[in-house]
Every structure is written in C-alpha cells, then in structure tokens.
C-alpha cells in the first residue's frame, strides 16, 4: 500500500555507499568526516542532524565535554565548507548531564558555529510529552534545534510548513483593511515551539535505535529550508530519518553512520520509503489526546478523597481576584 506522501523515487533506485556528484541517495558506512572530505565546497543546501549527545547511549562513548565539543567542531567546520551560500545547518541536541547538573548543548555549541561565521536564525524548541522521569529535578520534555545560515540570502519557504490558523475568522477592526479577514488562508507560521511526539515504544516509527527522531520533525526543515533537487546531508544518520524526509519531498539525501546495524536499518527504511510501505506519522495529524479519545488509562483510579492530584487540564478553583 502506498503512503500518503509517496516518495518521488521508485523502488529500483540505487542506494549508494559512497558519494559522487551524480548520486541521489547515499548511505555511507563509516565516519562522517571521511564522507564530508569527499564532497566539494558549497555543494549542500541543508545539513540536518541529531548528533550523539555525549550522555552514554548505546551507540556513543561518553567523553569529557571539552573533547566532545572539539570533535563536534571538526564535523561542523566540514559541514560549513560544503554548505551552499544559500544553505542552512540545523543541529538538534539535548542536554549533557554531569554529576546531576545539566549543560544545554545548544549553548555549548553556539560559539563553534558563530566563530565559523554562521548566523543563528532560530532556536527552535521541540516539545514532547514522554521521556525519562526524574526524581530530583523536573523531567526534561524538550530538545532544541539550532538553525544557522551562511549568509543573509538563504532559502526559506514558509508556505509548505504553515499550520492551521487558531482564529481563521479573525478580521481587521480598523484601518484601510477594516472588515477584511486578517488571517493567511494558507495557515499561520508554526513559530519556534514545535509540539511533535517523540519516537517511543508505541510510536509507529519505532525501531531498536534508542534515540530516534520522528520523520515529521525533519520534513518541516526539509520543506522550509531547501528546494526540490537540492542536496540534504545528515552526518550522523542513525536510522535514515533525514534521507527519508529528503527523498519523500524530491530532494537528494546523503548520510553517514558508523554502527553497522544502524546502517542496515537505515537502508531498509529508505528502501521501504521508496516502495511506499514505510509507516510514519503524518505531518498534519494532531497530537494524540488520550482523554478526548476516551482512553481508559486517562481515568483516575482513585477518588478525590484519596488523592489531591488533579486531572490534567482540570480547572483550578477560583481563589479570588488575581494580583496586578
């Protein structure tokens, strides 16, 4: 069965294992620096990745933060060299944890990009509702995407990623346009806070990779920051999500991955995308609301007298006038 967003590449299209200018899809089984060094200057339109966070996941060896940043700087410098003047780099990261204290990696990485002459356009907050539960601090429920460009003349396509207006019937109340609708009929700018479910055990895209990001997150970046036929690179490919998002929308996709089982998993998922059989969460699907859906797990098993816990979104009592 074909997916709604059928890939523009047919199932017979070749998945190459090394870069040449004529290749459309490349899954490089090795160090991303070797892949990047094989690519010419200013050949990429978009670099989008979620690098290892240096938190000791299965696929990474925990390093001292200074050494981690040094390693990242080598990769970032090569990405900047290969980036088109109209191109963008999107680095999606979380936090580094050191003896219980968190260090936001986007803040730690910012000077590397800035020193290379890049300009930050947005710090996008990706919010999700599920993750590890903390007992000595508030549980983390967001990560960040730092978006940089090489020049002020960069590709930015807003229309393909607009979201539904909250008040589509809103009108101008004064001025020369009084009485006319004020909302863009194509939708509104999604802003810099994106609520997108993360890939956990019950997510349709879940694989054995412990830190996988959803296709729809990368689709929004691909559609807004590149055009059809452009080259999109993910230097830390993982399960192939960035290439899937790229070829789904007519871009060329390239990535590197050093873990053999993830290389095979990425190739398998990319092939499924080309065949139209890969199951993914659609970009336009609302976030699941368990109470609205009537999920039995959303019903509290205790009475009001047994617990002071409030049901999510339950209205709080009015204790009088608010302070001003």
C-alpha positions, 0 to 999 in steps of 0.5 A: 500500500502506498503512503500518503506522501509517496516518495518521488523515487521508485523502488529500483533506485540505487542506494549508494555507499559512497558519494559522487556528484551524480548520486541521489541517495547515499548511505555511507558506512563509516565516519562522517568526516571521511564522507564530508572530505569527499564532497566539494565546497558549497555543494549542500543546501541543508545539513540536518542532524541529531548528533550523539549527545555525549550522555552514554547511549548505546551507540556513543562513548561518553567523553569529557565535554571539552573533547566532545565539543572539539570533535563536534567542531571538526564535523561542523567546520566540514559541514560549513565548507560544503554548505551552499551560500544559500544553505542552512545547518540545523543541529538538534541536541539535548542536554549533557548531564554531569554529576546531576547538573545539566549543560544545554548543548545548544549553548555549548555549541553556539560559539563553534558555529558563530566563530565559523561565521554562521548566523543563528536564525532560530532556536527552535524548541521541540516539545514532547510529552514522554521521556525519562522521569526524574526524581530530583529535578523536573523531567526534561520534555524538550530538545532544541534545534539550532538553525544557522545560515551562511549568509543573509540570502538563504532559502526559506519557504514558509508556505509548505510548513504553515499550520492551521490558523487558531482564529481563521475568522479573525478580521481587521477592526480598523484601518484601510483593511477594516472588515477584511479577514486578517488571517493567511488562508494558507495557515499561520507560521508554526513559530519556534515551539514545535509540539511533535511526539517523540519516537517511543515504544508505541510510536509507529516509527519505532525501531531498536535505535534508542534515540530516534527522531520522528520523520515529521520533525525533519520534513518541516526543515526539509520543506522550509529550508531547501528546494526540490533537487537540492542536496540534504546531508545528515552526518550522523544518520542513525536510522535514515530519518533525514534521507527519508524526509529528503527523498519523500519531498524530491530532494537528494539525501546523503548520510553517514553512520558508523554502527553497522546495524544502524546502517542496515536499518537505515537502508531498509527504511529508505528502501521501504520509503521508496516502495511506499510501505514505510509507516510514519506519522503524518505531518498534519495529524494532531497530537494524540489526546488520550482523554478526548479519545476516551482512553481508559488509562486517562481515568483516575483510579482513585477518588478525590478523597484519596488523592489531591492530584488533579486531572490534567487540564482540570480547572483550578478553583477560583481563589479570588481576584488575581494580583496586578 
